[in-house]
Amino acid sequence: MAEIKWHDSAREHLRKIFDFNYDNMSEKYAYTILGEVLDEVQGLVSAPRKGAPELLLEGRKYEYRHLVVRKTYKVIYFLAEDEAHIVAIWDVRQNPQTLIQTVTITE
C-alpha cells in the first residue's frame, strides 16, 4: 500500500491539461481526462509498481515510472518508502526533452 503525494509541478500540469481541454475540446472531455488520470493515480495505492520504468529518466536520483492515460498522457512518478510521488503529467506529443527538463527542475 502506498500513500499518494502530489508535487506542485504535477498539479500545475494537470490544471493546464484540464484548462486546455475545457477551452479547446469540451467540458465533458476535460472532466473525462481528469477522471482517468485520477483513477490511474489512485490505482497506485494498491499497486505502486504497476507503472513501467520511464526510460527517458534513467540514471536519476529516483527510479521514475509512468502510467499511460489514453495513449496521450503519462503520469510520471517515483516511489520513496511507502509513498508514490507524482511529479509530472506529461503530454507524450511534446518533444521528449521537455519531460527531461521538467523533471530536472523538480528533483
C-alpha positions in Angstrom: 0.0 0.0 0.0 1.3 3.4 -0.9 0.3 6.9 0.0 0.0 9.3 -2.9 1.9 12.6 -2.7 1.3 15.2 -5.5 4.1 17.6 -6.2 3.1 21.1 -7.1 4.5 20.7 -10.6 2.2 17.7 -11.3 -0.8 19.6 -10.0 0.0 22.5 -12.3 0.4 20.2 -15.3 -2.9 18.6 -14.6 -4.6 22.0 -14.3 -3.1 23.2 -17.6 -4.2 20.0 -19.3 -7.7 20.4 -17.9 -7.9 24.1 -18.9 -6.7 23.3 -22.4 -9.2 20.5 -22.9 -12.0 22.6 -21.4 -11.3 25.5 -23.7 -10.4 23.6 -26.9 -12.4 20.4 -26.7 -15.3 20.4 -24.3 -16.2 20.5 -20.7 -17.2 16.8 -20.8 -13.9 15.8 -22.4 -11.9 17.8 -19.8 -13.6 16.1 -16.9 -13.2 12.7 -18.6 -9.5 13.1 -18.9 -9.2 14.5 -15.4 -11.1 11.5 -14.0 -9.0 9.0 -16.0 -5.8 10.5 -14.7 -7.0 10.5 -11.1 -8.2 6.9 -11.4 -4.8 5.8 -12.7 -3.1 7.6 -9.8 -5.5 6.1 -7.3 -4.5 2.6 -8.6 -1.0 3.2 -7.2 -2.3 2.9 -3.7 -2.7 -0.8 -4.0 -0.2 -1.5 -6.8 2.6 1.2 -6.6 4.9 -0.6 -9.0 2.3 -1.0 -11.7 3.8 1.7 -13.9 6.6 0.9 -16.3 10.1 2.4 -15.8 10.4 5.7 -17.6 13.4 5.2 -19.9 13.8 8.9 -20.6 14.7 9.4 -17.0 17.1 6.5 -16.3 20.1 7.1 -14.2 18.4 9.8 -12.0 18.3 10.1 -8.2 15.0 8.1 -8.2 13.7 5.3 -10.4 10.9 7.1 -12.3 8.0 5.2 -13.5 5.0 6.1 -15.7 1.3 5.3 -16.2 -0.2 5.9 -19.6 -3.6 7.6 -19.9 -5.3 7.4 -23.4 -2.0 6.9 -25.2 -1.7 10.7 -24.8 -0.6 11.5 -21.3 2.0 10.0 -18.9 1.7 10.2 -15.2 5.4 10.4 -14.0 6.1 9.2 -10.5 8.7 7.7 -8.2 8.5 5.6 -5.1 10.1 6.6 -1.8 9.5 4.3 1.1 5.7 3.7 1.1 4.8 6.9 -0.9 4.2 7.4 -4.6 5.3 10.9 -5.6 3.5 12.2 -8.6 5.9 14.7 -10.2 4.6 15.3 -13.7 1.6 14.8 -16.1 3.2 14.9 -19.5 1.7 15.0 -22.9 3.6 12.5 -25.0 3.1 14.5 -28.2 5.7 17.0 -26.8 9.4 16.9 -27.5 10.8 14.3 -25.1 13.4 16.9 -24.0 10.6 18.8 -22.3 10.0 15.8 -19.9 13.7 15.6 -19.1 13.8 19.4 -18.3 10.6 19.3 -16.3 11.7 16.5 -14.0 15.2 18.0 -13.6 13.5 21.2 -12.2 11.5 19.1 -9.7 14.4 16.9 -8.5 
